[in-house]
Amino acid sequence: MAYIGKEPSVGNFVKLDAISVVNNQAAYTMQSSSVNFTPESANHMLVSLNGVIQAPITSFTVLGSTITFSSNLVTGDSIDFIMVYGNVLDIGTPSDNTVSASKLTTDSVIEAKIQNDAVTRDKINAISTSSLPSFEAKGDGSSQDGYLQLNCSQNSHGIKLKSPPHSANASYTLTFPNNDGNANQVLTTDGSGVLSFADAGGGSLVKLASTTLSGASAGIAFNNTYVNSTYDNYYLFINGILPATDNADIGVYASVDNGSNFATIVSGNHYLQLNGSGNGWQHSQNAHYVAHDCSNVAGEIKVSGYAIIENVNDTTCWKAIFGKGITQNSGTKANDYSYVTLSTVSTTSAINYLMVKANSGNLQAFGTVTLYGVEK
């Protein structure tokens, strides 16, 4: 409904307890339901004395819960009633279940008055107790579960925090962490709803280190700074390397003493030779290379592939290496090889060092090897 002039105000209208005893004093205590009551000011009050409406400030004043008349009252005087019309914008205390969701939207009377600073936000005193929440978003009693919506600045979009359905019979508390966590962390629970931030798990690959050769090298190594108890399984990705020596093998070597010695690797290597003599799957025992009999000619296919090293921290059994690689053999493009490596590292000690190198001579000055850890 529209109004000409100022919109009528809403107030908290209270009739105070009767003051039935006058005792030749000017000052009396005002109460509502036997509790001391403090009006906003004398101008918010309607006071009748001996059937005559009293003028505020002139005929009476208020200080806290005390009303003081301009002169002492005598026996026979009667304070007929005291009405308090409340703060102009005070809607009082609503009865239970009388404020609907539509009255709490951003364009409601309450919010408008808050934004106009007639009622400051610090007057909204929503206190949680051990049995009652500060706010409760109820369902509709039928099919709509309760939710809170957080809108954008233009109120055209929003996200919802929603309750599980009634059928879930869910009653639990989620307690947020004491801090905002680190980049790429996720929220986890202790099983009782207490949340904390932790590194994401579930088998994701974490890039630990990458080396690109810029000069001849005996090999590309990753020491115990990277290979340690943080991860049990590792990936090595090999991209475009070549041995300096023709027909050399490119392999993955493991150490349990941070590179001082290399552990013995047993089992075999299966490879598929395409074109040239001996086409089809071949087998070499006691070979743990990713690529075998590699050409050292840069214009031919460089060695690329990967290797998975499993259970590096297991101290009860041997470790496993699985890998695949491609190369050309002995400088002839007629002999292309695809390898599948199935090997074991014959040690029950924890591996703390991995190296990609040729079984003879150096690696040439190009190519990259990257190490990834597999999250537990």
C-alpha positions as CSV (number, residue, x, y, z in Angstrom):
1,M,0.0,0.0,0.0
2,A,1.3,3.5,-0.9
3,Y,1.2,6.5,1.4
4,I,1.2,10.3,0.9
5,G,3.9,11.6,3.1
6,K,5.9,9.6,5.6
7,E,5.0,5.9,5.8
8,P,3.4,5.1,9.2
9,S,5.8,3.7,11.7
10,V,5.5,0.4,13.5
11,G,6.0,0.2,17.2
12,N,6.2,-2.1,20.2
13,F,3.1,-1.1,22.2
14,V,3.2,-2.0,25.9
15,K,0.8,-1.2,28.7
16,L,2.8,-1.1,31.9
17,D,1.8,-2.6,35.2
18,A,-0.5,-0.4,37.3
19,I,1.0,1.8,40.0
20,S,-1.6,1.6,42.6
21,V,0.2,3.1,45.6
22,V,1.2,6.7,45.7
23,N,3.2,7.9,48.7
24,N,3.8,11.6,48.5
25,Q,6.7,11.2,46.1
26,A,7.2,12.3,42.6
27,A,9.3,9.4,41.3
28,Y,8.0,5.8,40.7
29,T,9.4,2.7,39.2
30,M,7.8,1.4,35.9
31,Q,7.4,-2.3,35.3
32,S,6.1,-4.7,32.7
33,S,5.1,-8.1,33.9
34,S,6.8,-7.3,37.2
35,V,10.1,-6.6,35.4
36,N,11.6,-3.1,35.4
37,F,10.9,-1.4,32.1
38,T,12.9,1.4,30.4
39,P,11.2,3.4,27.7
40,E,13.2,5.0,24.9
41,S,12.1,8.5,26.1
42,A,9.2,10.4,27.7
43,N,8.0,11.3,24.2
44,H,7.2,7.6,23.5
45,M,4.8,7.5,26.4
46,L,1.1,8.2,27.1
47,V,0.5,8.9,30.8
48,S,-2.9,9.5,32.4
49,L,-3.0,11.0,36.0
50,N,-6.3,11.5,37.6
51,G,-8.0,11.2,34.2
52,V,-5.8,13.9,32.7
53,I,-3.2,13.1,29.9
54,Q,0.1,14.4,31.0
55,A,2.5,16.4,28.8
56,P,5.8,14.6,28.4
57,I,8.9,16.5,29.6
58,T,6.7,19.2,31.1
59,S,4.5,17.1,33.4
60,F,6.8,14.1,33.7
61,T,10.3,12.9,32.8
62,V,11.9,9.5,32.6
63,L,15.3,8.2,33.5
64,G,15.9,4.5,33.0
65,S,12.9,2.7,34.5
66,T,11.9,5.7,36.8
67,I,9.1,8.1,35.9
68,T,9.2,11.4,37.8
69,F,6.2,13.8,37.9
70,S,6.6,17.5,38.1
71,S,5.3,17.5,41.7
72,N,4.8,15.0,44.4
73,L,1.7,12.9,44.2
74,V,-0.6,12.9,47.3
75,T,-3.1,10.4,48.7
76,G,-6.1,10.2,46.4
77,D,-4.0,10.8,43.2
78,S,-4.4,7.9,40.7
79,I,-2.0,7.0,37.9
80,D,-4.6,5.6,35.6
81,F,-2.3,4.0,33.0
82,I,1.1,4.3,31.4
83,M,1.3,3.3,27.7
84,V,4.6,3.0,26.0
85,Y,4.6,3.1,22.2
86,G,8.2,1.9,21.9
87,N,11.0,2.9,19.6
88,V,9.5,4.2,16.3
89,L,11.1,1.3,14.3
90,D,10.9,-1.3,17.1
91,I,8.6,-4.1,15.9
92,G,8.9,-5.7,19.4
93,T,9.3,-9.4,20.0
94,P,7.4,-11.5,17.4
95,S,5.5,-14.5,18.6
96,D,6.8,-18.0,17.6
97,N,6.4,-18.9,13.9
98,T,4.9,-15.5,13.0
99,V,7.8,-14.2,10.8
100,S,7.7,-15.9,7.4
101,A,10.7,-16.2,5.0
102,S,9.2,-13.5,2.7
103,K,9.6,-11.0,5.6
104,L,13.3,-11.7,5.8
105,T,14.2,-11.0,2.2
106,T,16.5,-8.1,1.3
107,D,13.6,-5.8,0.3
108,S,11.6,-6.4,3.5
109,V,10.6,-3.7,5.9
110,I,13.1,-5.0,8.4
111,E,16.0,-5.0,6.1
112,A,15.1,-1.6,4.7
113,K,15.2,-0.2,8.1
114,I,18.5,-1.9,8.9
115,Q,20.0,-0.4,5.7
116,N,18.8,3.0,6.7
117,D,20.5,2.7,10.0
118,A,17.3,3.2,11.9
119,V,18.0,-0.2,13.4
120,T,21.7,-1.0,13.4
121,R,22.9,-4.5,12.7
122,D,24.4,-4.8,16.2
123,K,20.9,-4.8,17.5
124,I,20.3,-8.1,15.9
125,N,21.2,-10.4,18.7
126,A,21.0,-14.0,17.5
127,I,22.5,-16.1,20.2
128,S,23.0,-19.9,20.0
129,T,22.4,-22.0,23.1
130,S,23.1,-25.6,23.8
131,S,19.6,-26.5,22.7
132,L,18.6,-23.8,20.2
133,P,20.4,-22.5,17.1
134,S,20.7,-18.8,16.2
135,F,18.8,-19.4,13.0
136,E,16.9,-22.4,11.6
137,A,16.1,-22.9,7.9
138,K,13.1,-25.2,7.9
139,G,11.7,-27.4,5.2
140,D,8.2,-26.9,3.9
141,G,6.8,-30.0,5.6
142,S,6.4,-31.8,2.3
143,S,9.2,-32.2,-0.2
144,Q,11.4,-29.2,0.1
145,D,14.4,-29.6,2.4
146,G,15.7,-26.5,4.3
147,Y,18.5,-24.5,2.8
148,L,20.4,-21.3,3.1
149,Q,21.0,-19.3,-0.1
150,L,24.0,-16.9,-0.5
151,N,23.4,-14.4,-3.3
152,C,25.8,-12.5,-5.5
153,S,26.0,-8.7,-5.2
154,Q,23.2,-8.2,-7.7
155,N,21.0,-10.9,-6.2
156,S,20.6,-12.5,-9.6
157,H,22.5,-15.7,-8.7
158,G,23.2,-17.6,-5.5
159,I,24.5,-20.9,-4.1
160,K,22.6,-23.0,-1.6
161,L,23.6,-24.9,1.5
162,K,21.0,-27.6,1.7
163,S,20.0,-30.2,4.3
164,P,20.0,-33.9,3.4
165,P,16.5,-35.3,2.6
166,H,14.1,-36.4,5.3
167,S,14.6,-40.1,4.3
168,A,18.3,-39.8,5.4
169,N,17.3,-39.2,9.0
170,A,20.4,-37.2,9.3
171,S,21.3,-35.3,12.5
172,Y,25.0,-34.3,12.8
173,T,27.2,-31.2,13.3
174,L,30.0,-30.1,11.1
175,T,32.6,-28.0,12.9
176,F,34.7,-25.8,10.7
177,P,38.6,-25.7,10.9
178,N,40.6,-23.1,12.8
179,N,42.2,-21.9,9.6
180,D,41.6,-21.7,5.9
181,G,44.2,-24.3,4.9
182,N,46.7,-24.3,2.1
183,A,46.4,-24.3,-1.7
184,N,44.9,-27.5,-3.2
185,Q,44.0,-29.0,0.2
186,V,40.6,-30.5,0.9
187,L,38.3,-30.7,3.9
188,T,38.3,-33.9,5.8
189,T,36.4,-35.1,8.9
190,D,37.6,-36.9,12.0
191,G,34.5,-39.1,11.9
192,S,32.7,-36.9,14.4
193,G,32.1,-34.0,12.1
194,V,35.2,-31.9,13.1
195,L,36.6,-30.7,9.9
196,S,40.3,-30.0,9.0
197,F,42.3,-29.3,5.9
198,A,44.5,-32.0,4.5
199,D,46.3,-32.8,1.3
200,A,44.1,-34.4,-1.3
201,G,44.5,-38.2,-1.5
202,G,43.2,-41.0,-3.7
203,G,46.0,-41.6,-6.1
204,S,46.6,-38.2,-7.6
205,L,50.0,-37.6,-9.2
206,V,52.2,-34.9,-7.5
207,K,55.0,-33.5,-9.6
208,L,58.1,-33.7,-7.5
209,A,61.0,-32.8,-9.9
210,S,61.9,-32.5,-13.6
211,T,65.3,-32.5,-15.2
212,T,66.1,-31.5,-18.8
213,L,69.6,-32.3,-19.9
214,S,71.7,-29.5,-21.3
215,G,74.9,-31.4,-21.5
216,A,76.2,-35.0,-21.5
217,S,75.3,-36.7,-18.3
218,A,75.9,-40.0,-16.5
219,G,72.2,-40.1,-15.9
220,I,69.2,-38.3,-14.3
221,A,68.9,-39.0,-10.6
222,F,66.3,-38.3,-7.9
223,N,67.6,-38.6,-4.3
224,N,65.9,-39.0,-1.0
225,T,64.7,-35.4,-1.1
226,Y,62.1,-36.7,-3.5
227,V,62.1,-40.5,-2.9
228,N,61.1,-41.1,0.7
229,S,58.3,-42.2,3.0
230,T,56.0,-39.4,1.7
231,Y,54.9,-41.7,-1.2
232,D,54.9,-45.4,-1.7
233,N,54.6,-45.4,-5.5
234,Y,56.4,-43.3,-8.1
235,Y,56.1,-42.5,-11.8
236,L,59.1,-41.7,-14.0
237,F,58.2,-40.1,-17.3
238,I,61.0,-40.2,-19.9
239,N,60.8,-37.9,-22.9
240,G,63.3,-37.8,-25.8
241,I,66.6,-39.0,-24.4
242,L,69.4,-40.8,-26.2
243,P,72.5,-42.7,-25.2
244,A,75.9,-41.4,-26.3
245,T,76.9,-45.0,-27.0
246,D,75.1,-46.8,-29.9
247,N,73.2,-50.0,-28.9
248,A,73.2,-49.0,-25.2
249,D,70.2,-49.8,-23.0
250,I,68.2,-47.1,-21.1
251,G,67.1,-48.4,-17.7
252,V,65.7,-47.4,-14.3
253,Y,68.1,-48.1,-11.4
254,A,67.2,-48.1,-7.7
255,S,69.3,-47.5,-4.6
256,V,68.6,-48.0,-0.9
257,D,71.6,-45.9,0.3
258,N,70.9,-42.7,-1.6
259,G,72.9,-43.6,-4.7
260,S,76.1,-45.1,-3.2
261,N,75.2,-48.5,-4.6
262,F,72.4,-49.8,-6.9
263,A,70.2,-52.8,-5.9
264,T,70.1,-55.9,-8.1
265,I,67.2,-55.9,-10.5
266,V,66.0,-59.3,-11.7
267,S,63.2,-60.7,-13.9
268,G,62.9,-59.9,-17.5
269,N,61.9,-57.6,-20.3
270,H,59.4,-58.3,-23.1
271,Y,59.5,-56.3,-26.3
272,L,57.6,-56.0,-29.6
273,Q,59.9,-55.6,-32.6
274,L,58.2,-54.1,-35.7
275,N,59.6,-54.5,-39.2
276,G,62.9,-56.1,-39.8
277,S,63.8,-59.6,-38.8
278,G,62.3,-61.2,-35.7
279,N,58.9,-59.5,-35.8
280,G,56.7,-60.1,-32.8
281,W,57.1,-60.4,-29.1
282,Q,60.5,-61.3,-27.8
283,H,61.8,-61.9,-24.3
284,S,65.1,-61.1,-22.6
285,Q,65.9,-62.5,-19.2
286,N,67.6,-60.3,-16.5
287,A,67.0,-57.1,-18.5
288,H,65.4,-54.1,-16.7
289,Y,65.7,-51.5,-19.4
290,V,62.9,-49.2,-20.6
291,A,64.4,-49.4,-24.1
292,H,67.0,-51.9,-25.5
293,D,69.8,-51.5,-28.1
294,C,69.0,-47.8,-28.5
295,S,70.2,-45.8,-31.5
296,N,72.4,-42.9,-30.6
297,V,71.4,-40.9,-33.8
298,A,69.4,-37.9,-32.8
299,G,67.5,-37.9,-36.2
300,E,66.0,-41.2,-35.4
301,I,63.4,-42.0,-32.7
302,K,64.5,-40.9,-29.3
303,V,63.8,-43.0,-26.2
304,S,60.5,-42.1,-24.6
305,G,58.4,-44.0,-22.1
306,Y,57.6,-44.4,-18.4
307,A,58.2,-46.5,-15.4
308,I,56.2,-47.2,-12.3
309,I,58.1,-48.1,-9.1
310,E,55.9,-49.7,-6.5
311,N,56.1,-50.2,-2.7
312,V,59.4,-48.4,-2.3
313,N,59.0,-48.2,1.5
314,D,58.0,-51.8,2.0
315,T,60.6,-53.5,4.2
316,T,59.1,-57.0,4.1
317,C,59.3,-57.8,0.4
318,W,61.0,-57.0,-2.9
319,K,59.8,-54.0,-5.0
320,A,58.2,-54.0,-8.5
321,I,59.0,-51.9,-11.6
322,F,56.6,-51.8,-14.5
323,G,57.3,-49.7,-17.6
324,K,56.9,-49.1,-21.3
325,G,59.2,-47.5,-23.8
326,I,59.9,-47.1,-27.5
327,T,63.1,-46.8,-29.5
328,Q,64.9,-47.6,-32.8
329,N,67.7,-50.2,-32.9
330,S,71.2,-49.7,-34.1
331,G,70.7,-46.8,-36.4
332,T,68.3,-48.5,-38.7
333,K,64.8,-47.2,-39.1
334,A,63.6,-50.7,-40.1
335,N,63.9,-51.9,-36.5
336,D,61.4,-50.1,-34.2
337,Y,60.9,-51.5,-30.7
338,S,58.1,-51.2,-28.2
339,Y,59.1,-52.5,-24.7
340,V,57.2,-53.6,-21.7
341,T,59.4,-53.9,-18.6
342,L,58.4,-56.3,-15.8
343,S,61.1,-56.3,-13.2
344,T,61.7,-56.7,-9.5
345,V,64.2,-55.0,-7.2
346,S,65.7,-57.7,-5.0
347,T,65.9,-55.9,-1.7
348,T,63.7,-55.7,1.3
349,S,65.1,-52.3,2.3
350,A,63.3,-49.0,1.5
351,I,64.3,-47.4,-1.8
352,N,65.4,-43.8,-1.5
353,Y,67.1,-43.1,-4.8
354,L,66.1,-43.6,-8.5
355,M,68.1,-43.0,-11.6
356,V,67.5,-43.1,-15.4
357,K,70.7,-43.9,-17.2
358,A,72.3,-46.0,-19.9
359,N,73.9,-49.3,-19.1
360,S,77.0,-48.1,-21.0
361,G,78.3,-44.5,-21.4
362,N,76.5,-41.2,-20.9
363,L,73.2,-39.7,-22.0
364,Q,73.3,-37.1,-24.7
365,A,72.6,-33.4,-24.0
366,F,68.8,-33.4,-24.5
367,G,65.7,-35.0,-23.2
368,T,63.7,-34.7,-20.0
369,V,62.8,-37.0,-17.1
370,T,60.1,-36.1,-14.7
371,L,59.3,-37.7,-11.3
372,Y,55.8,-37.9,-9.8
373,G,54.7,-39.3,-6.5
374,V,51.4,-41.1,-6.2
375,E,49.4,-39.8,-3.3
376,K,48.5,-42.4,-0.7
